[in-house]
Amino acid sequence: MKLYDFKMAPNPQRVNMFLAEKGVEIPTVEINTRERAQFSESYMAVNAVSQVPVLELDDGTCIAETMAICRYIEELHPEPPLFGSDAKEKALIEMWSRRAEFMGYLNAADMLRNSSPAFEDRGLPGVPGGVPQIAELVERGRNAMGRFFDHFDQRLGETRFVAGDTFSVADITTFVTIRFASRVEVEIPAAANNLNRWYGEVDSRPSSAAL
Ligand SMILES: N[C@@H](CCC(=O)N[C@@H](CS)C(=O)NCC(=O)O)C(=O)O
């Protein structure tokens, strides 16, 4: 098995933090997306949509998509369960993972991809011909991140972790999203006490070193 990885990129970081929580190590092959390695012919045979991460199994099967990779690892290494143990936990983890991605991650990505010179003509991932930046998406992303922080702060006033009492993959997506947003100087508001409390707790887990 091998993981096509790029340690600076947020979706590979989600897989790396997940692996660290499981105590599992998988050999990696670096695909440096800054140097356009995702568009090489050999990598496009691994993932036709030119994105990382990808997990290649020993039989040659290539699993793309962060959550699909994490689910596969969860099946092989069920302890500790990061996708929940019963019907209610599983559904809540799915719910909060989706909110972390749609309310948070995608907006942080819009902000970075549409503002940073390093992402010029890379408005969307995995498009060899390029996608122009749209400046308006930066402001829209900033407003959306504000709503994401508010909503998650409110939630974390009710629960220790994002999806409930136990740490889960939803915490990983939320944590990676917040670190990612800090690259465009978007930080958790100081007044968001619950979210700041939770961030400190997750940041102190050994798995956060995977970022
Ligand atoms: N939906 C995919 C998204 C993967 C993705 O966007 N990966 C980024 C790195 S975080 C990438 O490969 N970017 C390539 C590019 O910028 O062209 C997943 O969940 O794994």
The ligand as a Gaussian input file, in Angstrom:
#p B3LYP/6-31G(d) Opt

LIG

0 1
 N      -12.394000      16.107000      -2.912000
 C      -10.983000      15.825000      -2.830000
 C      -10.240000      17.142000      -2.934000
 C       -8.758000      16.946000      -3.056000
 C       -8.019000      18.258000      -3.323000
 O       -8.624000      19.306000      -3.600000
 N       -6.692000      18.170000      -3.214000
 C       -5.856000      19.313000      -3.477000
 C       -4.809000      19.449000      -2.381000
 S       -5.574000      19.805000      -0.831000
 C       -5.167000      19.107000      -4.808000
 O       -4.886000      17.979000      -5.171000
 N       -4.895000      20.181000      -5.548000
 C       -4.330000      20.070000      -6.851000
 C       -4.301000      21.388000      -7.565000
 O       -4.304000      22.425000      -6.914000
 O       -4.283000      21.346000      -8.804000
 C      -10.665000      15.092000      -1.522000
 O      -11.498000      15.155000      -0.602000
 O       -9.635000      14.426000      -1.408000

